[in-house]
Structure formats: C-alpha cells, structure tokens
C-alpha cells in the first residue's frame, strides 16, 4: 500500500479540537485504491495531526482486513 494523499479539514459539529483526515491509498494493482476518512484530535500541528490520522486509518484497515465474512 502507498498513501497517495492525506487531506486535513475541520470536522464540522465536533468543534476545533477535532480534525477530519481523508487518506487516498493505492493498493496492489493500478486499478485498486481506497479512501479512508477518520476523525482525530486536532494537534494544532499539521504534521502531528496527519500522523495521528494515518495511524488511526491503519488501525481501521487492519480491523477491516480481519473481518470474517459468513
């Protein structure tokens, strides 16, 4: 996987302490991609907020991959 973009935006309704981080990720093939949006604490430092969003998105991606379909 490769992160193609990470965009930060204020999270409406959650106040200034939260930030929406939207990640666009390339998967195995050229036609495969995924977008994940997570809400994280606004660290007032853009790079720290971005890193927090990436870490949270990785957690969600692992949970998604571990789902068993019945």
Secondary structure as UniProt FT lines:
FT   STRAND          2..10
FT   TURN            12..13
FT   TURN            16..17
FT   STRAND          18..26
FT   TURN            30..31
FT   STRAND          33..41
FT   HELIX           46..65
//
